[in-house]
Amino acid sequence: MVDTTGKLKIYLIDDNTFVSEHRSQNPIVKVFPNKKGTKCVCVDNTGNGYLFSPVDDSMHFIPNFAAATDSILWDLDDQNLFITVDKEKM
């Protein structure tokens, strides 16, 4: 989940508690987690995309990321593979 200040907060439903939070240089405005919640694509307020791993709190820049991305489709077999979807280009 992203709070009003653009911080990414990791929430554990089973324990009803926040596990961690991540603040990037620019506020995060969109988050697209994979099915297991082990990785997510984050988009900041400048339109840059990042691959975030809550396991080790790492965030890696995604080159050539489409700022107009509306959703992410994750591959179910390869957890490092995803495609971006832009509704305007459909």
N, C-alpha and C positions, 0 to 999 in steps of 0.2 A: 504494500500500500504506500501511497505517496501522501505526505501531509501537506498542509497549506503553505509551508515554507520550501517545499521541493525536496525534502529529505525522504529517502526510501526507508520504510520501517518494515522489518520482518516480524510477523506475528505468528505465534504458535497457538492454533485453535484448541488443541487438546488441553493445554495448560491455561488457556485464556490470558496469555501474557505476551509482551513484546520480547523478542529474543535479541534483536540487534537493530541498529539503524546505520544508514550510510548517507553521508553528505558529500556531494560532488562539488566541483568548482562552480558549476551553473545549476540552478534548480532543475530537478527532474520533473517532467510534465506527463510522461506516459511510461507505463511499465507493462511488459508482455512476458509473463513467466511461462516456463515449460510446464508440462503436466505434473511432473514430480516436484516442482518448485526448487530444483537444484541449480537452475540458471534462469536468468531473465534478460531480455533486451530492454534497456532504459533509453529514453529519449529526453535530452535536456531542452531547455528553453531556446537554445540556438538551433535546434533541429539535428544535432549530432546524436548518433546512436552508439551505445556501449553495451558490451556483453558483461553482465554482472554475475558473479558467483557468490552467493551468501555463505557457502561452505568455507571459503578462505578470504572473503571480503575483497576479492579482486575485481577490478573494473578495467576492461580493455576496449579501446576505441575501435569502432567498426568503420573502416574506410569505405567511401562511396555510398554511405547510407542515405536512403531517400527520406528527406525531412518530412514529406507528406504521408509517411507510413501511417495507416489506420489500424492495422493488425499484423500479427506475426503468426505464421503457420509453422509449427515445430514438427520435424520428422520424428516419428515414434521409435524408430530403430537406432538412429544416429543422433544422440543428444547434442551434438555440435552443429547440426544442420537445420537451417530454418530459411523461410522465404518471407519477404515483406509484401504486404498488400496495400495498395493505394486505390481507394474506391473511385477517385476521379479518373484514373487511367483505365478503368474497366469498361 
